[in-house]
Amino acid sequence: MIKTAPKAISIYLESNPNPNSLKFVVSEMLVPEGMSFDFPDPSSAKDAPLAQELFMYPFVDRVFYMSNFITVTKKEDVEWLEIQSTLRDHIQKFLESGKLILDVTTPSDAPAEEETETIKKIKNILDEYIRPAVEQDGGAITYHSFQEGIVKVILQGSCSGCPSSTVTLKAGIENLFKRMMPEEVKGVEALG
């Protein structure tokens, strides 16, 4: 029998605009490109063994997976310097063991709607201009729906509960849509 060497995983940390979230960037892809998984509480992590383990720490408030990173949101009453090494070591040990971070693929909660030219244009703007910046900050933005001139999106990861997410949504994202699609888009709202 041939034994395989344990995986060598490296992790570095990135801060983001949400002072209660920290991005743990891993040296390999964790979930398929374009997919994200948000766990706002322990009960939502039933199919996510790593998130379940992280929620066992009393200071963990939310866990988010995307591409090659995990964003952890902490409770406000603890400082990152006190816990970041513990979390980094836990994530690294879990990943190096070869365990899967997900047991199943979670389906999208987005309602089915006809994909008009306007919706295609909205999704293209999200993909090209907005999503890369949001991902860099440890979060995700997902198209939800478009009705009566209002683009509805879902903010996940570090964007959830971030003090600056409302400003980013209105001053940044909404203004971009109004500038690029002035006839169609009247506003942008975040759900959840």
Secondary structure, 3 states (H helix, E strand, C coil): CCCCCCCCCCEEEEECCCCCEEEEEECCCCCCCCCEEEECCHHHHCCCHHHHHHHCCCCEEEEEEECCEEEEEECCCCCHHHHHHHHHHHHHHHHHCCCCCCCCCCCCCCCCCCCCHHHHHHHHHHHHHHHHHHHHCCEEEEEEEEECCEEEEEEEECCCCCCCHHHHHHHHHHHHHHHHCCCCCCEEEEEC
